[in-house]
């Protein structure tokens, strides 16, 4: 979900420069660096949403605001899709 689906989304909706958009989507996964602040870093029963700072509800609100300017829209889509996939992971716990 974190790699393939964004690539398909980029190809379907950004045909002219889908590789660039897909690369930006992949770069938005750097948001997971906030997992390094947790102790332990990985816990299989923990939901990332609202636990890590860059996965908080406040951060997600900022990501929605980033949809407004056209210059940040692709980054916002990548971040919000990342949050959506992490939220879906919470149901597998």
Secondary structure by P-SEA (a helix, b strand, c coil): ccccaaaaaaaacccccaaaaaaaaaaaccccccccccccccccccccccccccccaaaaaaaaaacccccaaaaaaaaaaaaaaaaaaaaac
